[in-house]
């Protein structure tokens, strides 16, 4: 007989979680959930929780349950919560945590719900702060107060009238909480630093149900951990205060090349990255997609896009070497306001059911590494998901690397590049197609491993990553464990790759 978990057995849970596509991650998560074995709270207990909240408690069978129970990565859509506490303020978060501890119900914190590993979902209680979206700029102090549920688009919308910004992400629906707690980067980060580097204060509810303020003077160790320690590990953040930066005009670029010129384009673009100032950003993408198929076979493509804090003429000078080495089949280089550029870059990726593996490189990629990227993109096995599979290479460095590795929990301060391998498949894909995509991703990761550092980006969290403690947190891991032990000694906020209470 399986272990009872939220009214279903362990075996049923794994099957509902998507079979082969997610069973390894789901089974690991169940090691924690199985400790909560038992019949679960009675309906009267759930009604009592509902009465304690200002926001609604959404349970199976109610109108909003279908939409609120789905994670962003549909790969984990089989994990259905017993309830979602839609919190309207810190008091709702506090009551949810206290109630869940009293009844032994596992909890997961959720802001935008974009956890790549499905960790913002649980068969227990989701503490959802998605309605807490206020954005208030204090121009006299050069700061902005942001609710924990604000999305990138909310943050930009609130900042634009004041002509100021923080370094935020490209995906409009990503929640600010997950972004900043894992570090956070975007097309402004080489100039403005990580999202976490602009954080000056955060408010959170700890595992004991206590609302605390964290900054350099109050709960300084917890504040340190909130800048790169990852979301959902230490409590539920309810608000953030950021230092803002004046912004005005920028220039943008988007380039595409014929696939036969991929080697030349990557090599030349890396040379541009090597000498570019902080004002320059770059995302290089090599991928195959079913929507660009020819004769039923995926067709590979290569493109680059980015932003420059300066005029078009200077950006054209920077890009001239790569355009000379590999003439573009499509070229856009233009002046824009910062806000026009933000809208140009907005794109929700990846989508559907997907898997991502990331790594950092301390040096620019060798010719052998570039050959590996090209060769493995050409091998993508295909699927019905039009996002396809491939690799994104992000220029790192600049202001992101000027903060000492120990100054915040975010340790990746010596890297030159961030590399993300990904693949996606459709909702009704045959098991053989899912297996082929995951095998391809594992093979691609193994092939690129000799060329990268072994570190990985915690916001591209990967349930299959074995040495994740070192990969995500490096030399900062033991200090994170100490903070966890102080603020969550009973390991209430726990998932497959959460910070443990013992190193």
C-alpha positions as CSV (number, residue, x, y, z in Angstrom):
1,X,0.0,0.0,0.0
2,X,1.3,3.5,-0.8
3,X,1.8,6.3,1.7
4,X,-1.3,8.6,2.0
5,X,-0.6,12.1,0.9
6,X,-3.4,14.6,0.7
7,X,-6.0,11.9,0.2
8,X,-4.1,9.9,-2.5
9,X,-1.4,7.2,-2.3
10,X,2.2,7.7,-3.2
11,X,1.8,5.5,-6.3
12,X,-1.3,7.5,-7.4
13,X,0.5,10.8,-6.8
14,X,3.5,9.8,-9.0
15,X,1.1,8.6,-11.7
16,X,-0.9,11.8,-11.6
17,X,2.3,13.9,-11.6
18,X,3.0,12.9,-15.1
19,X,4.6,9.4,-15.1
20,X,8.1,9.2,-16.6
21,X,8.3,13.0,-17.3
22,X,8.3,14.0,-13.6
23,X,8.3,10.9,-11.5
24,X,11.9,11.3,-10.3
25,X,11.4,14.8,-9.0
26,X,7.9,14.0,-7.7
27,X,9.2,10.9,-5.8
28,X,12.0,13.0,-4.2
29,X,9.5,15.6,-3.1
30,X,7.3,12.8,-1.6
31,X,10.1,11.8,0.9
32,X,9.0,15.0,2.7
33,X,5.3,14.7,2.0
34,X,5.1,11.1,3.2
35,X,6.2,12.3,6.7
36,X,2.8,14.0,6.8
37,X,0.9,10.7,6.3
38,X,-2.5,10.5,7.7
39,X,-6.1,11.3,6.8
40,X,-5.4,15.0,6.6
41,X,-7.5,17.9,8.0
42,X,-11.2,17.6,8.2
43,X,-13.5,19.9,6.2
44,X,-14.2,21.8,9.4
45,X,-10.5,22.5,9.7
46,X,-10.3,23.9,6.2
47,X,-13.4,26.0,6.9
48,X,-11.7,27.4,10.0
49,X,-8.7,28.4,7.9
50,X,-11.0,30.1,5.4
51,X,-12.5,32.0,8.2
52,X,-9.1,33.3,9.3
53,X,-8.2,34.7,5.9
54,X,-9.2,38.0,4.3
55,X,-8.6,36.5,0.9
56,X,-10.3,33.4,-0.4
57,X,-9.3,29.8,0.3
58,X,-9.7,28.0,-3.0
59,X,-10.4,24.3,-2.8
60,X,-11.1,21.6,-5.4
61,X,-14.5,22.0,-7.0
62,X,-14.5,25.8,-6.8
63,X,-14.6,28.1,-9.8
64,X,-11.0,29.3,-9.6
65,X,-9.4,26.1,-8.6
66,X,-8.5,24.9,-12.1
67,X,-6.5,28.0,-13.0
68,X,-4.9,28.5,-9.6
69,X,-3.8,24.9,-9.2
70,X,-1.8,24.8,-12.4
71,X,2.0,25.5,-12.3
72,X,3.7,27.5,-15.0
73,X,5.7,24.4,-16.1
74,X,2.9,22.1,-17.1
75,X,5.3,19.2,-16.7
76,X,4.2,19.2,-13.0
77,X,0.5,19.8,-13.6
78,X,-0.4,16.4,-12.0
79,X,0.5,17.8,-8.6
80,X,-2.8,19.3,-7.4
81,X,-3.0,21.2,-4.1
82,X,-5.5,20.5,-1.4
83,X,-6.1,24.2,-1.3
84,X,-4.7,27.6,-2.4
85,X,-4.7,30.4,0.2
86,X,-5.0,33.6,-1.9
87,X,-3.4,36.0,0.4
88,X,-4.2,39.7,0.4
89,X,-1.6,40.8,3.0
90,X,1.0,39.5,5.6
91,X,-1.8,38.6,8.0
92,X,-3.1,36.0,5.6
93,X,0.4,34.6,5.1
94,X,0.9,34.4,8.8
95,X,-2.4,32.6,9.5
96,X,-1.7,30.1,6.6
97,X,1.7,29.2,8.0
98,X,0.4,28.8,11.5
99,X,-2.6,26.7,10.4
100,X,-0.5,24.4,8.2
101,X,2.0,23.7,11.0
102,X,-0.8,23.0,13.4
103,X,-2.4,20.4,11.0
104,X,0.8,19.0,9.6
105,X,0.0,20.1,6.0
106,X,3.0,20.7,3.7
107,X,3.1,24.2,2.2
108,X,4.6,25.9,-0.8
109,X,5.1,29.6,-1.3
110,X,4.0,31.0,-4.7
111,X,4.3,34.4,-6.3
112,X,4.3,34.1,-10.1
113,X,4.5,30.3,-10.0
114,X,7.3,30.1,-12.5
115,X,9.5,27.5,-10.6
116,X,11.1,25.5,-13.4
117,X,11.0,22.5,-11.0
118,X,7.4,22.8,-10.0
119,X,8.4,23.8,-6.4
120,X,5.8,26.5,-6.0
121,X,3.2,23.7,-6.1
122,X,2.4,21.0,-3.5
123,X,-0.4,18.5,-2.7
124,X,-0.8,20.4,0.5
125,X,-1.4,24.2,0.9
126,X,-0.2,26.8,-1.6
127,X,0.4,30.2,0.1
128,X,-0.2,32.4,-2.9
129,X,0.9,36.1,-2.6
130,X,0.0,36.8,-6.3
131,X,-2.6,39.5,-5.4
132,X,-0.1,41.5,-3.4
133,X,1.0,43.7,-6.3
134,X,1.4,47.3,-5.1
135,X,4.2,49.3,-6.6
136,X,4.9,52.6,-4.9
137,X,7.9,54.8,-5.8
138,X,9.4,57.2,-3.2
139,X,11.2,59.7,-5.4
140,X,12.7,61.6,-2.5
141,X,14.5,58.5,-1.3
142,X,15.2,56.9,-4.6
143,X,13.4,53.6,-3.7
144,X,10.4,51.6,-4.7
145,X,8.2,49.4,-2.5
146,X,7.0,46.3,-4.3
147,X,4.4,43.8,-3.2
148,X,5.5,40.2,-3.2
149,X,3.0,39.2,-5.9
150,X,4.0,41.9,-8.4
151,X,5.0,40.6,-11.8
152,X,7.7,42.1,-14.0
153,X,5.1,44.0,-16.0
154,X,3.6,45.5,-12.8
155,X,7.0,46.7,-11.6
156,X,7.8,48.3,-15.0
157,X,4.4,49.9,-15.1
158,X,4.8,51.4,-11.7
159,X,8.4,52.7,-12.4
160,X,7.9,54.2,-15.9
161,X,6.1,57.4,-14.9
162,X,9.1,58.3,-12.6
163,X,11.7,57.5,-15.2
164,X,13.5,55.0,-13.0
165,X,14.1,51.3,-13.1
166,X,15.5,48.3,-11.4
167,X,17.2,45.4,-13.2
168,X,14.2,43.1,-13.8
169,X,13.6,40.2,-16.1
170,X,12.3,39.7,-19.7
171,X,9.2,37.5,-19.0
172,X,6.3,39.8,-18.1
173,X,4.5,37.3,-15.9
174,X,7.5,36.3,-13.7
175,X,6.9,37.2,-10.1
176,X,9.3,39.7,-8.4
177,X,9.7,37.3,-5.4
178,X,11.2,34.4,-7.2
179,X,13.3,36.7,-9.4
180,X,15.0,38.6,-6.6
181,X,15.3,35.7,-4.2
182,X,17.3,33.7,-6.7
183,X,19.4,36.7,-7.9
184,X,17.5,38.0,-10.9
185,X,19.0,39.2,-14.2
186,X,17.8,40.8,-17.4
187,X,19.0,43.0,-20.3
188,X,20.0,45.8,-17.8
189,X,22.0,43.7,-15.4
190,X,25.5,44.2,-16.7
191,X,24.8,48.0,-16.2
192,X,22.6,48.0,-13.1
193,X,23.6,44.7,-11.4
194,X,21.3,41.8,-10.4
195,X,17.8,42.4,-9.2
196,X,19.0,41.3,-5.7
197,X,21.8,43.9,-5.8
198,X,19.2,46.7,-5.7
199,X,17.3,45.2,-2.8
200,X,17.6,47.3,0.4
201,X,14.9,45.7,2.5
202,X,12.4,42.9,2.6
203,X,9.5,41.9,4.8
204,X,8.7,38.2,5.4
205,X,6.8,35.7,7.5
206,X,9.1,33.1,9.0
207,X,8.3,29.4,9.8
208,X,7.2,30.4,13.3
209,X,4.5,32.8,11.8
210,X,6.4,35.9,12.8
211,X,6.5,38.9,10.5
212,X,10.0,40.3,10.3
213,X,11.8,43.1,8.5
214,X,15.2,42.3,7.0
215,X,17.9,44.8,6.0
216,X,21.5,45.5,6.7
217,X,20.6,46.4,10.4
218,X,17.7,44.1,11.2
219,X,17.9,40.4,10.7
220,X,21.0,41.0,8.6
221,X,21.8,37.3,8.1
222,X,18.3,36.6,6.7
223,X,18.6,39.7,4.5
224,X,21.9,38.3,3.2
225,X,20.2,34.9,2.4
226,X,17.3,36.6,0.6
227,X,19.7,38.0,-2.0
228,X,20.3,34.8,-4.0
229,X,19.3,32.0,-1.5
230,X,16.4,31.0,-3.7
231,X,12.6,31.3,-3.2
232,X,10.5,29.2,-0.8
233,X,13.5,28.2,1.4
234,X,13.3,30.4,4.5
235,X,9.8,31.8,4.7
236,X,7.3,33.7,2.7
237,X,8.3,37.2,1.6
238,X,5.5,39.7,1.6
239,X,7.2,42.9,0.2
240,X,10.5,44.3,-1.1
241,X,12.1,47.7,-1.2
242,X,14.6,48.4,-4.0
243,X,17.0,51.2,-4.8
244,X,16.0,52.6,-8.2
245,X,18.1,53.9,-11.1
246,X,17.4,56.7,-13.5
247,X,16.9,55.5,-17.1
248,X,16.1,57.3,-20.4
249,X,17.1,56.3,-23.9
250,X,18.8,53.1,-25.0
251,X,19.4,51.3,-28.3
252,X,18.4,47.7,-29.1
253,X,19.4,45.1,-31.6
254,X,18.1,41.8,-33.0
255,X,20.2,39.8,-35.5
256,X,19.7,36.5,-37.3
257,X,22.1,34.5,-39.4
258,X,21.9,31.6,-41.8
259,X,22.7,28.4,-39.9
260,X,25.7,27.7,-42.1
261,X,27.3,30.8,-40.6
262,X,26.6,29.8,-37.0
263,X,30.2,29.0,-36.1
264,X,31.4,32.4,-37.4
265,X,28.6,34.3,-35.8
266,X,29.2,32.8,-32.3
267,X,32.9,33.3,-32.4
268,X,32.7,36.9,-33.6
269,X,29.9,37.7,-31.1
270,X,32.0,36.4,-28.3
271,X,34.8,38.7,-29.2
272,X,32.3,41.6,-29.1
273,X,31.2,40.5,-25.6
274,X,34.8,40.3,-24.5
275,X,35.5,43.9,-25.1
276,X,32.0,45.4,-24.6
277,X,31.4,47.9,-21.8
278,X,28.8,47.3,-19.1
279,X,26.2,49.1,-21.1
280,X,26.0,46.3,-23.6
281,X,23.9,43.1,-23.0
282,X,23.5,40.0,-25.2
283,X,21.4,36.9,-25.4
284,X,22.6,34.5,-28.1
285,X,20.2,31.8,-29.1
286,X,20.8,28.6,-31.0
287,X,17.7,26.3,-31.4
288,X,15.6,24.0,-33.4
289,X,11.9,24.3,-33.6
290,X,9.1,22.3,-35.2
291,X,7.5,25.5,-36.4
292,X,10.5,26.1,-38.7
293,X,10.6,22.5,-40.0
294,X,11.4,21.6,-43.5
295,X,10.3,18.2,-44.9
296,X,9.1,17.2,-41.4
297,X,12.5,17.8,-39.8
298,X,13.2,20.6,-37.3
299,X,15.3,23.4,-38.8
300,X,18.0,25.0,-36.6
301,X,18.3,28.8,-36.3
302,X,20.6,31.3,-34.7
303,X,19.9,34.8,-33.4
304,X,21.1,37.4,-31.0
305,X,19.4,40.3,-29.2
306,X,20.3,42.8,-26.6
307,X,20.3,46.3,-25.3
308,X,22.9,49.1,-25.1
309,X,22.8,52.1,-22.7
310,X,23.8,54.5,-25.5
311,X,22.9,55.6,-29.0
312,X,22.5,53.5,-32.1
313,X,25.7,54.7,-33.7
314,X,27.8,53.5,-30.8
315,X,26.0,50.1,-30.8
316,X,26.6,49.8,-34.6
317,X,30.3,50.3,-34.0
318,X,30.3,47.6,-31.3
319,X,28.4,45.1,-33.5
320,X,30.4,45.8,-36.7
321,X,33.0,43.0,-36.2
322,X,30.3,40.3,-35.9
323,X,28.3,41.7,-38.9
324,X,31.5,41.7,-40.9
325,X,32.4,38.2,-40.0
326,X,28.9,36.8,-40.5
327,X,26.5,38.9,-42.5
328,X,23.0,38.9,-40.9
329,X,20.0,37.7,-42.8
330,X,17.9,39.9,-40.6
331,X,19.1,43.0,-38.8
332,X,17.4,45.5,-36.5
333,X,19.6,48.1,-34.7
334,X,17.5,51.1,-33.4
335,X,17.2,53.8,-30.9
336,X,14.4,53.3,-28.3
337,X,13.3,54.6,-25.0
338,X,14.1,52.3,-22.1
339,X,10.4,51.5,-21.9
340,X,10.0,50.7,-25.6
341,X,13.0,48.4,-25.3
342,X,11.4,46.6,-22.3
343,X,8.2,46.0,-24.4
344,X,10.3,44.8,-27.3
345,X,12.0,42.2,-25.2
346,X,8.9,41.0,-23.3
347,X,8.4,37.3,-24.0
348,X,7.2,34.5,-21.8
349,X,9.7,31.6,-22.3
350,X,9.8,28.7,-22.0
351,X,6.2,27.5,-22.2
352,X,4.2,24.4,-21.9
353,X,6.0,21.3,-20.6
354,X,9.7,21.8,-20.5
355,X,13.1,21.0,-18.8
356,X,16.1,23.3,-18.4
357,X,19.7,22.7,-17.4
358,X,22.0,25.7,-16.8
359,X,25.7,26.2,-16.3
360,X,28.1,29.1,-15.9
361,X,31.4,29.5,-17.9
362,X,34.3,31.4,-16.3
363,X,35.8,32.0,-19.7
364,X,34.4,32.6,-23.2
365,X,33.7,29.4,-25.1
366,X,36.4,27.7,-27.1
367,X,36.0,26.7,-30.7
368,X,35.4,23.1,-29.5
369,X,32.6,24.3,-27.2
370,X,31.0,26.2,-30.0
371,X,31.2,23.1,-32.2
372,X,29.4,21.2,-29.4
373,X,26.6,23.7,-29.2
374,X,26.1,23.6,-33.0
375,X,26.2,19.9,-33.2
376,X,23.8,19.2,-30.4
377,X,21.2,21.8,-31.6
378,X,21.2,19.9,-34.9
379,X,20.4,16.7,-33.0
380,X,17.3,17.9,-31.2
381,X,14.8,15.0,-31.7
382,X,11.7,17.2,-32.2
383,X,8.3,17.5,-30.5
384,X,4.9,19.2,-31.1
385,X,5.9,22.2,-28.9
386,X,6.8,25.1,-31.1
387,X,9.3,26.4,-28.6
388,X,11.5,23.5,-29.5
389,X,14.9,22.9,-28.0
390,X,18.3,24.6,-27.9
391,X,20.7,26.8,-26.0
392,X,20.7,30.4,-24.8
393,X,24.0,32.0,-24.0
394,X,23.8,35.2,-21.9
395,X,26.7,37.7,-21.5
396,X,27.5,37.9,-17.8
397,X,29.9,40.2,-15.9
398,X,29.8,43.9,-15.6
399,X,28.1,45.2,-12.5
400,X,27.0,41.7,-11.6
401,X,30.6,40.7,-11.0
402,X,31.7,43.7,-9.0
403,X,29.9,42.4,-5.8
404,X,32.1,40.0,-3.7
405,X,30.8,36.4,-3.8
406,X,30.3,36.4,0.0
407,X,28.5,39.8,0.2
408,X,25.2,38.2,-0.8
409,X,24.0,34.6,-1.1
410,X,24.4,34.8,-4.8
411,X,27.8,33.3,-5.4
412,X,28.3,33.4,-9.2
413,X,30.3,36.6,-9.3
414,X,33.3,35.5,-11.5
415,X,31.4,34.1,-14.5
416,X,31.6,35.4,-18.0
417,X,28.6,33.5,-19.5
418,X,25.4,31.9,-18.4
419,X,24.4,29.0,-20.6
420,X,20.8,27.5,-20.5
421,X,19.9,24.3,-22.4
422,X,16.2,23.6,-22.7
423,X,13.7,21.5,-24.4
424,X,9.9,21.5,-24.5
425,X,7.2,19.1,-25.6
426,X,3.4,19.1,-26.0
427,X,0.7,18.1,-23.5
428,X,-0.3,14.9,-25.3
429,X,3.2,13.9,-26.5
430,X,3.9,10.1,-26.6
431,X,6.2,8.8,-23.9
432,X,8.9,8.0,-26.5
433,X,9.0,11.7,-27.6
434,X,9.3,12.9,-24.0
435,X,12.0,10.4,-23.3
436,X,13.9,11.4,-26.5
437,X,13.8,15.1,-25.5
438,X,15.0,14.4,-22.0
439,X,17.7,12.1,-23.2
440,X,18.8,14.7,-25.7
441,X,19.0,17.3,-22.9
442,X,21.0,15.0,-20.7
443,X,23.4,14.2,-23.5
444,X,23.8,17.9,-24.4
445,X,24.5,18.8,-20.8
446,X,27.2,16.0,-20.6
447,X,28.8,17.1,-23.8
448,X,29.1,20.8,-22.7
449,X,30.3,19.9,-19.2
450,X,34.0,20.0,-20.0
451,X,33.6,23.6,-21.2
452,X,31.8,25.0,-18.2
453,X,32.4,25.7,-14.5
454,X,30.0,23.2,-12.9
455,X,27.9,26.1,-11.3
456,X,24.3,26.5,-12.2
457,X,21.7,29.3,-11.9
458,X,19.3,28.7,-9.0
459,X,16.4,30.4,-10.7
460,X,16.7,27.9,-13.6
461,X,16.2,25.2,-10.9
462,X,16.8,21.7,-12.2
463,X,15.3,18.7,-10.2
464,X,17.6,16.3,-11.9
465,X,20.8,18.1,-10.9
466,X,22.7,16.0,-8.4
467,X,25.3,18.2,-6.8
468,X,22.9,21.2,-6.7
469,X,24.2,22.4,-3.3
470,X,27.6,23.3,-4.8
471,X,26.2,24.2,-8.2
472,X,23.7,26.8,-6.9
473,X,25.4,28.1,-3.8
474,X,29.1,27.1,-3.9
475,X,31.0,28.5,-0.9
476,X,27.9,30.2,0.5
477,X,26.0,26.9,1.0
478,X,27.1,26.3,4.7
479,X,26.2,29.9,5.7
480,X,22.7,29.4,4.1
481,X,22.3,26.2,6.1
482,X,23.1,28.2,9.3
483,X,20.5,30.8,8.4
484,X,18.0,28.1,7.6
485,X,18.6,26.4,11.0
486,X,18.1,29.7,12.8
487,X,14.8,30.7,11.1
488,X,13.3,27.4,10.1
489,X,14.8,24.8,12.5
490,X,11.9,22.3,11.9
491,X,12.4,22.5,8.1
492,X,8.8,23.6,7.4
493,X,9.8,25.1,4.0
494,X,11.0,22.0,2.4
495,X,11.1,20.6,-1.1
496,X,13.4,18.4,-3.2
497,X,16.2,21.1,-3.5
498,X,15.4,23.3,-0.5
499,X,18.2,24.5,1.8
500,X,18.5,21.9,4.6
501,X,19.0,22.4,8.3
502,X,22.3,20.4,8.2
503,X,25.1,20.7,5.6
